[in-house]
Amino acid sequence: MGSLTLLSAAPRSETIVLIRDAIPLKEGVELEFAVDQRKDFVDTYTMTLHLDQIEHNPRGEVTGARLSWQVSEATKHRNYKANGELTTTALLTGRMLNCTWLGGQKASPRDTFAWLSRDACEEALHRGETRFAVDATLASGRPMRFQRVRHVQHPVTLHGRAAQLNAMELRSERGDTLVVLADCNNPLIVETEILGLASWRLDKVSAPSKAEGP
């Protein structure tokens, strides 16, 4: 995992396109998101997620993750700083995204936090649609139908270099948007627009080198 494929012999200043396994789902990966919060309080800030532990089943499939997070650079609530820890065991079959989990520590067997589950990703990638609940439907637990509307390339900074990640854009029946890596081994949600609640965008990725682990 983590291999890069260059589409051309481009100078270092030009964008490279990552074909597959662009972001390895492994310990040590750090993800930096720009967040626009609209629920509980209104603000924009940077949120950094650090993958501390990845859980696998006997077949080698990823089932869960433990991650630490930190908020910085709030624009309106200048003194707002927060950090915490999240644990999910829903990365294989979960159907629920809770995008308002700020505050201390949380563990969930249902929330996928920053990912689609592998099952939902496979459906969206191969069937063109899936069903998933976002925060607005948590009270009823009702998954909404999300259709794949197009394949996109999501721009990020990877190890200080401009890069683009292959992704798919999913849209719900009411207009929510999820942009997800087109890699069901790591279906990270790189961009969201959850109506009336929040949006986020992955801007920066730092990943461990091959020398740091398998």
TINUNU-142145 format. One record per residue: x, y, z of N, C-alpha, C, O in turn. Coordinates in pm, whole numbers, plus 50000, padded with zeros to 5 digits. Example, Ala and Ser with C-alpha at 12.3 -4.5 7.8 and 13.67 -1.06 7.14 Angstrom:
<rs>
513194943150780512304955050780513204967050780514244966850846;512854977550708513674989450714512905000350787513415011450804;
</rs>
This chain:
<rs>
500834988250000500005000050000500885012450000502065011850034;500295024049961501015036449959501835038649834502605048249827;501685030049735502455031649613501925043149530500725045949530;502845049949460502485061149376502745057549232503735050949200;501855061749144502065059849001502105073448934501135081048944;503185076848867503305089648799502795088248657503195079048585;501915097248617501385096748482502335102848380502205100348261;503275110748426504255116748335505505119948413505505120148537;506565122548340507805126448406507755141348435508525149248379;506855145048523506595159148549507615164848645508135157448729;507915177848637508775184248736508135183148873506925180748884;508905184848978508395183249114507285193049146506475190449234;507245204349077506245214549108504885211249049503905217649085;504805201448960503535198348896502785187548972503355179949050;501475187148946500615177649015500895163548969501095161048850;500905154149064500965139949031499605133849062498895138649151;499255123448991497985116849012498245103249076499055095449026;497575100549184497745087949255496675078149207495485081049216;497105066649157496175057349095495455048749198494235047649194;496195042549289495565034249390496435033949515497625037049512;495795030249627496495029649755497185042949784498305043149835;496515053949750497135067049765497385070449912498415076349945;496455066849999496605069250141496525055850212495445050150223;497635050550260497575037650327496795038650458496985048050535;495915029150481495155028650606496005021150708495855009150726;496895028550772497825022350865498185032450974497965044450960;498745027251083499125035751194500125046451149501015043851068;499955058251204500895069151177500435078951071500985089951063;499445075250991498955084650889498265096450959497515094551054;498535108450910497935120550965497165127750855497685129750746;495945131550886495035137750789494615151350841494185152650956;494725161550756494355175150796493165179850713493235180250590;492075183350781490835187450717490525202050748490785206950857;489955209050648489345222050671487855219650697487185213150617;487345224750809485985221850853485185234750862485655244950910;483955233850814482975244750827481845239250913481005231650865;481825243251040480855238051136479625246951140479745259151145;478425240751138477185248551142476225243951250475175249951269;476575233251321475725228251428476445230151561477665228651569;475675233551666476185236351800476835250151807476525257851897;477735253351715478255266851699478715268251554478955258351485;478845280651510479235283251372480685287851371481045297551437;481525280851296482935284551287483605276451177483055266451129;484775280851138485625273051049486945270551121487425279251194;487515258851102488735255351173489435243951101488915238151006;490625240951148491395229651097491285218051196491425219951316;491025206151144490955194351228491985184251177492005180851058;492825179551267493845169851233493515156451297493295155551418;493465145951215493245132451263494535124551252495235125251150;494855117051356496045108551355495605094151378494965091151479;495935085251286495535071251298496475064151394497645061851362;495965060651511496785054751615496815039451608497835033251639;495705033351568495645018751565494605014351463493535020251455;494925003951386494004998151289493744983551328494674976051356;492464979651329492084966051365491704958151240491044963451150;492114945551234491804936751122491134924051173491334919851287;490334917851087489774904751119490724893951068491724897151004;490434881051096491354870451053491584869850902492584864250857;490674875750822490854875950677491714887750630491974889350511;492144896050726492984907450692492194919850655492804929850617;490864919650666490034931250634490044940950752490034936850868;490044953850720490004964050824488594964550884487614966150813;488524963351016487234963651085487064975851173485934979751202;488154981851216488034993151307489305001251313490344997551258;489195012551382490325021551395490205029651524489105032551571;491345033051579491395042551690492195054651642493305053051591;491655066451657492325078451609492215089551711491215090751782;493235097751717493205109751799492985121751708493385121551592;492345132051761492035143751679492315156451757492315156551880;492555167251682492835180151742492295191151653492435190651531;491675201051714491135212551643492055224551666492525226751778;492315232151561493135244251572492655254451470491845251351382;493165266551482492915277151385491425280351369490965282951258;490685280051478489305284551472489285299451438490105307051489;488355303651353488365317451307487475326751391487795338451407;486385321651443485475330051521485665327851671485805337451747;485675315351713485895312051854487405310551873487925299451876;488085321851886489555321851885490155313151995491245307651978;489465312052106490005304352217489565289752214489865281952305;488835285952108488325272352102489425262752057489915263351944;489805254052147490745243452116490185230652175489665230552286;490295220052101489755207452150490575196052096491215197051992;490545185152169491175172952122490455161152186489705162852282;490695149652133490025137852186490455125352114491445125252041;489705114852138490025101852080488745095152034487725095652103;488805088751919487665081651862488045067251837489175064251797;487105058351861487295044251828486055039451755484935041051804;486255033451638485135027651563485425013051533486565009251504;484375004851540484484990851499483524988051384483084976751364;483194998751308482154997751205482694998951063481905000750971;484004997951043484565000950911484314990150807484564992350689;483834978650847483524968150750482074968850704481804967650584;481134970750796479714969750760478874981650807477664981650783;479464991750872478685002750928477915010650823478285010850705;476835017150868475975024850777475635038550833474585044150800;476485044050919476135056550986477345065650997478405061451043;477175078150955478195088450967477685099151062476675105651034;478375101051173478035111751267479115122351256480245120351301;478775133651197479795143951171479855154451281480495164751261;479225152251395479265161951506479765155251632479135156251737;480915148251622481415140551736482465147851817483125141651900;482625160851797483625168151873483305167652023482155168652064;484345166052103484165166252247484655153752316483915143852322;485885153852368486375142952449486615130052372487145130052261;486205119052434486425105852377485095099452340484075101652405;485135091452235483935084552192484305071452127485265070652050;483545061152158483715048152093482355043952040481345045752107;482345038151920481065034551860481195021851776482155020351701;480215012751790480165001151701479375003951573479234995051489;478855016451558478015019751443478565031051358478535030351235;479095041551422479585053151349480905049951279481795043751337;481015054251155482255052451079483145064751082484285064451035;482635075751139483375088151164483885094851037483235104350991;484985090650978485545097550862485595088750738486255092250640;484905077550741484935067950630483535063550591482605064750670;483385058250469482325048850441482795035250492483995033050506;481875026350518482295012650544482715006050412482385010950304;483444995150424483864988150303482654983250223482634984350101;481644977850293480444972950223479764984050144479404982050028;479604995850207478945006950139479785011750021479235015349916;481085011950037481975015949928481855006549809481775010949694;481854993549836481734983749728480424985549651480404984649529;479334988149723478054990449657478105002749568477675002449453;478645013849623478695026249547479605024949426479285030149319;480715017949441481695016949333481215007649222481435010449104;480564996749259480224986549159478744986749118478414982549007;477864991449204476434992049170475945006049140474865007949083;476745016049178476365029849150475535036249258475165047949244;475235029349366474475035249476474675027049602475075015449598;474375033549716474415026849845473455033849938472855044049901;473295028650057472435034850157473275037550280474005028850329;473165050050330474005054250441473285065150518472625073650458;473395064950649472795075350733473835085950764474965082650802;473455098650749474325109550793473685115950915472605111850957;474335125950972473965130751105472495134651117471875132451220;471935140451012470555145251020469565133951040468435136351083;469955121751010469025110551022469365101451140468805090451152;470275105851228470675097151338469515094351433469425083451490;468615104151451467515102051545466665090151505466245082351591;466415088551376465605077351330466465065551285465985054351271;467745068351264468635057851216468335053551074468715042451034;467665061850996467235058050862468315061050759468605072750734;468925050950700469895053550593469205059750472468075056150438;469875069050408469375075150286470065068950166471165063450176;469405069950053469985064949929470975075049874470635086549850;472205070649854473245078749792473575072649657473865060749647;473535080949554473905076549419475285081849382475625093249416;476055073849312477325078649258477005087049135476415082149039;477405099649140477065108649030478235110948934478025114148817;479455109248982480615110848893481885106548967481915105649089;482925104048888484265101848942485005115148937484885122648839;485765118049040486465130849050487895128449096488245117449140;488705138749086490045138649143490105149449250489855161149224;490455145149372490455154349486491875159349510492775151249534;492095172649504493445177949523493855178349671493065182449756;495075174049700495615174449836497105177849828497705177849721;497665180649943499115181549958499575168750026499155165750138;500435161149959500925148350010502425149250026503155150449928;502895148550150504335149850178504885162850118506015163050069;504095173550123504555186350073504445188149924504855198549871;503905178249853503775179249708502305179249668501475172749732;501985186549563500615186849512500275173249451501065167549377;499105168149483498675155149433497165155149414496465163949464;496675145349341495245143549324494885129149355495605119949316;493775127249426493325114149467492105110149387491165118049373;492085098049333490905093149264489785090949365489975084249466;488625096549336487505096049429486205095149352486185096849230;485125092449423483785092449363482885101449445482955101749568;482045108849375481105117849441479755110949454479185106249355;479245110449577477945104449606477005115449651477395124549724;475745114649607474765124749644473495118149694472995108649634;472985123249807471795117249868470535122449802470575131849723;469435116249835468135120049780467705134049822466845140049758;468305139349929467935152949972469025163149942468835175049969;470175158649884471195168049840472495168049918473385175949886;472635159550018473915158250087474955152449990474605144649902;476215156250008477275151449920478405145150001478835150650102;478865133649956480045127150011481015124449896480625118449795;482245128749909483285125349812484205115449882484805118449985;484315103449824484965092149892486075086749803485915085649682;487205083249864488275076949787487735064549716487015056449775;488075063149590487635051449512488565039649540489135033649449;488715036649666489585025949714488895019849835488965025549945;488235008549818487435002949926488274996550035487734992050136;489594996150018490474992650128490665004450224491075002650338;490365016350176490425028450258489435038750202489855048550142;488125036550222487125045650167486955058250252485885061050305;488045065750262488055078150339487145088450272487165090050150;486365095350352485515106150301486365118850298486665124650402;486745123050178487685134250164486975147650155487605158150170;485675147450129484925160050124483455157050152482915147050106;482825165950229481395164250259480675177450248481275188150257;479375176450229478445187550246477185181450305476335176250233;477075182150438475905176950509475005188850538475385197450618;473855189450477473025201450476472685205950618472155198250698;472985218650647472645224550774473515220450891473295225151003;474495212050867475285206750979476765210450968477295217651052;477415205350865478855207650854479335203550715478665196150644;480495208350681481215203450563482675202350601483145209550689;483385193350535484825192750555485505188950426484885183450334;486805192050419487595189550299489005185350342489665192350418;489455173850292490815169350320491785177850240491685178550118;492735184350309493705193050243495125187550244495905190450153;495475179850346496885176150363496985162050420496215158350509;497925154350369498155140650414499645138750443500495142550364;499925132950559501285128550592501195113850626500415109950714;501975105550559501905091150579503275085750612504275091150565;503355075050693504645069150724505285063050600504585058450510;506585063050598507305056650486507275041650501506935036450608;507635034550395507625019950399508585014750506508395003750560;509585022450537510565018050635509985017750776510545011450866;508845024950796508265025850929507335014450958506905013051073;507005005950862506104994950888505714988150761506034992950652;505004976550772504614969050651503544976250575503104971350471;
</rs>
